[in-house]
């Protein structure tokens, strides 16, 4: 009896991150390539041997893989099933959605954990379970046809680009020291005194936050607003 194996899958998500449709791959990929880069600027200073390097920003992680599809089990002669019945749903992941006016958000998963680490405030905080992404490119290559010209085998070369919301990035990168400027995304129901208490252990510090963000009315904070949390000065 053949041993069961875990299939890789894609999930198509809506704008709120809810799963709309799950797509199981026909055959697991044999390779995954992962790339993460940083954008570095060169600061030229006359009279020195090498320019000064300045970090500008991080770049999205990219995952590339190939997916193989085959419909020959249904025959290869007249009346053969086109492999596009299997590939079209994956190929559509790179096309613009009429509802979101952009390609859909996706999630790629395979097993209990997906390769890669979660970085938080300079420290590795654990492994990730899935790869949330946008499908950046798909190249569809057909490699076998029936005598009638029906495509029977195809290879999809896929590039996935990491998708991380602003709120998640701020949570992962936020420095938890009161002597550094930080940022906070306001959640529903939060007030400035509450945010001050969480940030400084002193709700009276709300005036510091209000002044740093030029808030004339301390009650005028809305969910999703990004606030600067200035450092405490001794």
Secondary structure by P-SEA (a helix, b strand, c coil): cbbbbbbbbbbbbcccccccbbbbbcccccbbbbbbbbbbbbbbbccccccbbbbccccbbbbbbbbbbbcccccccccccccccccccccccccccccccccccbbbbccccccbbbbcccccccccccccccccbbbbbbccccccccccbbbbbbbbbbbbcaaaaaaacccccccbbbbbbbcccccaaaaaaaacccccaaaaaaaaacccccccccccbbbbbccccc
